[in-house]
Amino acid sequence: MKDNQYDVAIVGAGIVGLALAYAAAKKGQKVIVFERHPRAIGASVRNFGLIWPVGQPAGPLLDRALRSREIWLDVAAASGLWLNQNGSLQLAYHDDEMAVLRDFEREAGHAGYQTRLLPPEEAAALSPGIRSEGLKGALFSATECTVTSRQAIPQITAYLEKQLGVEFHFGSAVTHVESKCLSDFYEVWRAERIFICSGAEFETLYPKIFRESGITKCKLQMLRTAAQPNGWELGASLCAGLTLLHYASFAPFDSLSAVRDRYAQENPDFARFGVHVLVSQNSFGEIILGDSHEYGWDVSPFDSEAINQLILQYLRSFARCPDMEIAETWHGVYPKLPGQADFVVEAEPGVWIVNGLSGAGMTMSFGLAEEVV
Ligand SMILES: Cc1cc2nc3c(=O)[nH]c(=O)nc-3n(C[C@H](O)[C@H](O)[C@H](O)COP(=O)(O)OP(=O)(O)OC[C@H]3O[C@@H](n4cnc5c(N)ncnc54)[C@H](O)[C@@H]3O)c2cc1C
């Protein structure tokens, strides 16, 4: 007879579910993962593939991001997945942006960031993708890495299955969880601990807890080019002034308000559609671009060409690559609990919801999973 008893059962095979499976399996636990789709097609395969510790505020969240990065390196070495330790460049084209970077850099070393301020010529040497006209300086950070998400997620899955003995059930939507049992309507499994990692599809299990938590969803529009010609390499991942307004690491500095006010005056649509622009390059040589932010439980299923154009408009102010033709566009949705970095709660004895990693799930999941397991 089949043994349906496990130490750990996980609902959802996105990066959060996989990170928990990794942490539990590494401890020698018997782990099973359920995924409602035939393969993971949620936020975890739709993102930039950026592991971005420099965006996390100093303290426990930065520590978690750096620990997560270490685990990514271990997983990449063990599974053979492509991971580029290419670092990041935060580019400044205005005095107000330089002021924020200087304020940040004054405290960065003590806080554990691995950053340094670069003059324009040194920054330009780190990426041929930088628009050097008008560049005032840049913050280089050594900790950022890039993976090819749409390959990395299935590769981690295969690694967990083949090398760590994790059992996967794809095409299996868990519809009921109670008293350490879970079922997909056809079969029942038992586990000592159950983790619900349902990402933005959180309506099926414990809907009342989600509804009462204040969690919301965020839709992001994304674009990518074809593979760049002649093996052209971006070097460090790039971003510019609008990104200062996006990440919590820059939030403590009063100098930020001048940047916010200027962009609000120059182009209010950036704030209206939550546009800031990150530029990454995957293992195929394609450039991944985005993004925008639209919040709500009923985000539009339709993508706006005007928002894509806004992203490209800002991109052209600081970056370029040999082939700028857009080969593909899409959107992704992540859950976000306003004011919180995650949503981890015991739904009933032995059953934990692990969700709400918002725009930092690739950066934070492995570290968070280690803490939770
Ligand atoms: C466009 C975009 C760009 C981003 N860029 C980055 C980035 O570069 N770096 C970064 O750190 N973060 C980034 N993020 C955030 C990151 O992608 C997310 O935080 C992360 O992927 C969330 O992982 P998850 O496992 O919670 O969700 P998901 O990947 O959505 O996985 C949840 C899974 O649960 C499954 N599921 C749900 N309910 C059930 C059920 N009842 N039974 C079975 N299965 C179920 C779903 O089918 C889904 O596959 C980005 C997000 C988006 C949308």
Ligand as a Chemical Component Dictionary entry (heavy atoms), coordinates in Angstrom:
data_LIG
# 
_chem_comp.id                   LIG 
_chem_comp.type                 NON-POLYMER 
_chem_comp.pdbx_formal_charge   0 
_chem_comp.three_letter_code    LIG 
# 
loop_
_chem_comp_atom.comp_id 
_chem_comp_atom.atom_id 
_chem_comp_atom.alt_atom_id 
_chem_comp_atom.type_symbol 
_chem_comp_atom.charge 
_chem_comp_atom.model_Cartn_x 
_chem_comp_atom.model_Cartn_y 
_chem_comp_atom.model_Cartn_z 
_chem_comp_atom.pdbx_ordinal 
LIG C1  C1  C 0 7.042  40.558 -13.183 1  
LIG C2  C2  C 0 7.735  40.243 -11.891 2  
LIG C3  C3  C 0 9.071  40.531 -11.741 3  
LIG C4  C4  C 0 9.730  40.201 -10.545 4  
LIG N1  N1  N 0 11.085 40.323 -10.469 5  
LIG C5  C5  C 0 11.731 39.853 -9.370  6  
LIG C6  C6  C 0 13.147 39.817 -9.338  7  
LIG O1  O1  O 0 13.831 40.075 -10.321 8  
LIG N2  N2  N 0 13.746 39.472 -8.161  9  
LIG C7  C7  C 0 13.020 39.093 -7.068  10 
LIG O2  O2  O 0 13.612 38.837 -6.025  11 
LIG N3  N3  N 0 11.670 39.014 -7.122  12 
LIG C8  C8  C 0 11.011 39.366 -8.248  13 
LIG N4  N4  N 0 9.658  39.285 -8.315  14 
LIG C9  C9  C 0 8.940  38.708 -7.188  15 
LIG C10 C10 C 0 8.978  37.184 -7.221  16 
LIG O3  O3  O 0 8.844  36.705 -8.538  17 
LIG C11 C11 C 0 7.857  36.638 -6.331  18 
LIG O4  O4  O 0 7.983  37.183 -5.031  19 
LIG C12 C12 C 0 7.917  35.122 -6.225  20 
LIG O5  O5  O 0 7.996  34.531 -7.493  21 
LIG C13 C13 C 0 6.711  34.583 -5.481  22 
LIG O6  O6  O 0 6.870  33.192 -5.411  23 
LIG P1  P1  P 0 5.684  32.267 -4.961  24 
LIG O7  O7  O 0 6.215  30.896 -4.892  25 
LIG O8  O8  O 0 5.037  32.861 -3.739  26 
LIG O9  O9  O 0 4.571  32.458 -6.105  27 
LIG P2  P2  P 0 4.362  31.723 -7.513  28 
LIG O10 O10 O 0 5.593  31.646 -8.298  29 
LIG O11 O11 O 0 3.204  32.423 -8.145  30 
LIG O12 O12 O 0 3.962  30.253 -7.124  31 
LIG C14 C14 C 0 2.780  29.908 -6.420  32 
LIG C15 C15 C 0 2.313  28.575 -6.956  33 
LIG O13 O13 O 0 1.278  28.038 -6.133  34 
LIG C16 C16 C 0 0.415  27.318 -6.967  35 
LIG N5  N5  N 0 -0.859 27.112 -6.253  36 
LIG C17 C17 C 0 -1.669 28.073 -5.758  37 
LIG N6  N6  N 0 -2.727 27.513 -5.137  38 
LIG C18 C18 C 0 -2.573 26.169 -5.240  39 
LIG C19 C19 C 0 -3.334 25.044 -4.775  40 
LIG N7  N7  N 0 -4.467 25.212 -4.093  41 
LIG N8  N8  N 0 -2.896 23.801 -5.065  42 
LIG C20 C20 C 0 -1.742 23.628 -5.767  43 
LIG N9  N9  N 0 -0.985 24.643 -6.220  44 
LIG C21 C21 C 0 -1.385 25.901 -5.945  45 
LIG C22 C22 C 0 0.286  28.198 -8.191  46 
LIG O14 O14 O 0 -0.191 27.469 -9.301  47 
LIG C23 C23 C 0 1.704  28.710 -8.355  48 
LIG O15 O15 O 0 2.468  27.921 -9.264  49 
LIG C24 C24 C 0 8.986  39.635 -9.482  50 
LIG C25 C25 C 0 7.625  39.380 -9.625  51 
LIG C26 C26 C 0 6.993  39.666 -10.825 52 
LIG C27 C27 C 0 5.527  39.344 -10.971 53 
# 
loop_
_chem_comp_bond.comp_id 
_chem_comp_bond.atom_id_1 
_chem_comp_bond.atom_id_2 
_chem_comp_bond.value_order 
_chem_comp_bond.pdbx_ordinal 
LIG C1  C2  SING 1  
LIG C2  C3  SING 2  
LIG C2  C26 DOUB 3  
LIG C3  C4  DOUB 4  
LIG C4  N1  SING 5  
LIG C4  C24 SING 6  
LIG N1  C5  DOUB 7  
LIG C5  C6  SING 8  
LIG C5  C8  SING 9  
LIG C6  O1  DOUB 10 
LIG C6  N2  SING 11 
LIG N2  C7  SING 12 
LIG C7  O2  DOUB 13 
LIG C7  N3  SING 14 
LIG N3  C8  DOUB 15 
LIG C8  N4  SING 16 
LIG N4  C9  SING 17 
LIG N4  C24 SING 18 
LIG C9  C10 SING 19 
LIG C10 O3  SING 20 
LIG C10 C11 SING 21 
LIG C11 O4  SING 22 
LIG C11 C12 SING 23 
LIG C12 O5  SING 24 
LIG C12 C13 SING 25 
LIG C13 O6  SING 26 
LIG O6  P1  SING 27 
LIG P1  O7  DOUB 28 
LIG P1  O8  SING 29 
LIG P1  O9  SING 30 
LIG O9  P2  SING 31 
LIG P2  O10 DOUB 32 
LIG P2  O11 SING 33 
LIG P2  O12 SING 34 
LIG O12 C14 SING 35 
LIG C14 C15 SING 36 
LIG C15 O13 SING 37 
LIG C15 C23 SING 38 
LIG O13 C16 SING 39 
LIG C16 N5  SING 40 
LIG C16 C22 SING 41 
LIG N5  C17 SING 42 
LIG N5  C21 SING 43 
LIG C17 N6  DOUB 44 
LIG N6  C18 SING 45 
LIG C18 C19 SING 46 
LIG C18 C21 DOUB 47 
LIG C19 N7  SING 48 
LIG C19 N8  DOUB 49 
LIG N8  C20 SING 50 
LIG C20 N9  DOUB 51 
LIG N9  C21 SING 52 
LIG C22 O14 SING 53 
LIG C22 C23 SING 54 
LIG C23 O15 SING 55 
LIG C24 C25 DOUB 56 
LIG C25 C26 SING 57 
LIG C26 C27 SING 58 
# 
